[in-house]
Amino acid sequence: MFKEHLDQAQKSYAEGSHETALRFLRDALKLWRGPCLSGIPGPFAEFERHRLGELHLVALEPHAELLLLLGHPQDAAARLVTLTAEHPLRERFRELRRPLDDRSRGSAPGCRAQPQESPTAAPRVASCLPCPPPDPADVLLG
């Protein structure tokens, strides 16, 4: 069932129906209960655990991307913080998170805030106009 929802999400996305794709991804992710076949030894079970875990990550990437595209950056940011911590070598999660991180530091395109001088400098409150929301094209293509 998980794979069928993922396939429908990919089809909907390809057709330009992003809301429908997001709904199918949410339905797929609701079915996920954690690592499959846990407690079952052997090479076949290990292979399937890895394969299904990778399929789960493949569903999480477009889910975060669609949240950003459809105007839910807070939801996407919360998930991406967790996902980048859990999967630090997964580049797509970092790519999706980068514009959100830049915006929070005041270095997003169009932002009037000044970034800190150095990473060790004490944080300061920007006394400027707020940054504009990230452009989905910058998030998805950047």
C-alpha positions in Angstrom: 0.0 0.0 0.0 2.9 2.4 0.8 4.4 1.9 -2.6 1.0 2.4 -4.4 0.6 5.8 -2.6 4.1 6.8 -3.5 3.5 5.8 -7.2 0.3 7.9 -7.2 2.1 10.8 -5.6 4.8 10.7 -8.3 2.2 10.5 -11.1 0.2 13.4 -9.6 3.4 15.5 -9.3 4.3 14.8 -12.9 0.8 15.9 -14.0 1.3 19.2 -12.0 -1.3 18.3 -9.3 0.9 19.2 -6.3 -1.9 19.2 -3.7 -2.9 15.7 -4.8 0.7 14.6 -4.7 1.1 15.9 -1.2 -2.1 14.1 -0.1 -0.8 10.8 -1.5 2.6 11.3 0.2 0.8 12.1 3.5 -1.2 8.9 3.1 1.9 6.9 2.4 3.8 8.3 5.3 0.9 7.6 7.7 1.4 3.9 7.0 5.0 3.9 8.0 5.5 2.3 11.4 9.3 2.2 11.6 12.0 -0.2 10.4 10.4 -3.2 8.7 11.2 -6.8 9.7 12.9 -5.7 12.9 14.0 -8.6 14.9 14.1 -10.9 11.9 17.7 -12.1 11.3 19.2 -13.0 8.0 20.5 -11.4 4.8 17.0 -11.2 3.1 15.4 -9.4 6.0 18.4 -7.0 6.2 18.2 -6.3 2.5 14.4 -5.6 2.8 14.9 -3.4 5.8 17.4 -1.3 3.9 15.3 -1.2 0.7 12.1 -0.2 2.5 14.0 2.3 4.7 15.3 3.9 1.5 11.8 4.0 0.0 10.6 5.8 3.1 13.4 8.4 2.7 12.4 8.7 -1.0 8.9 9.6 0.2 10.1 12.2 2.7 12.1 14.2 0.2 9.2 15.2 -2.1 7.0 15.6 1.0 9.2 18.3 2.4 9.6 19.8 -1.1 5.9 20.0 -1.6 5.3 21.6 1.8 7.7 24.4 0.7 6.2 24.7 -2.7 2.6 24.9 -1.4 3.4 27.5 1.2 4.0 25.6 4.4 7.6 26.5 5.3 7.1 26.1 9.1 6.0 22.5 8.6 8.8 21.8 6.2 11.4 23.5 8.4 10.4 21.4 11.5 10.6 18.2 9.5 13.9 19.1 7.8 15.6 19.9 11.0 14.9 16.4 12.3 15.6 14.8 8.9 19.0 16.5 8.5 20.0 15.4 12.0 18.9 11.8 11.5 20.3 11.6 7.9 23.3 14.0 7.8 24.6 12.5 4.5 21.3 12.9 2.7 22.1 15.9 0.5 18.5 16.6 -0.6 17.3 17.3 2.9 20.2 19.8 3.3 19.4 21.4 -0.1 15.8 21.9 0.9 16.7 23.3 4.3 19.4 25.7 3.1 17.1 28.6 2.0 15.2 28.3 5.3 18.4 28.5 7.3 19.6 31.4 5.2 16.3 33.2 5.8 16.6 32.6 9.6 20.1 34.1 9.6 18.9 37.1 7.5 20.8 36.2 4.3 18.0 35.2 2.1 17.6 37.0 -1.2 15.8 40.3 -0.7 16.3 40.3 3.1 17.5 43.6 4.6 18.9 42.0 7.7 22.7 41.8 8.1 24.2 38.4 8.9 26.4 38.0 11.9 30.1 38.8 11.5 31.2 35.4 12.6 29.6 32.1 13.7 31.0 32.7 17.3 29.6 36.2 17.6 26.9 36.8 20.1 23.4 36.7 18.5 21.8 40.0 17.9 18.3 41.1 17.1 17.9 42.5 13.6 16.2 45.9 13.7 15.1 45.8 10.1 12.2 44.9 7.9 11.4 41.2 8.0 12.7 38.9 5.3 10.4 38.0 2.6 9.2 34.3 2.5 11.5 32.1 0.5 10.7 31.8 -3.2 9.7 28.2 -3.9 11.8 28.3 -7.1 14.9 29.2 -5.0 14.1 26.3 -2.6 13.4 23.7 -5.2 16.0 24.7 -7.8 18.6 26.4 -5.5 
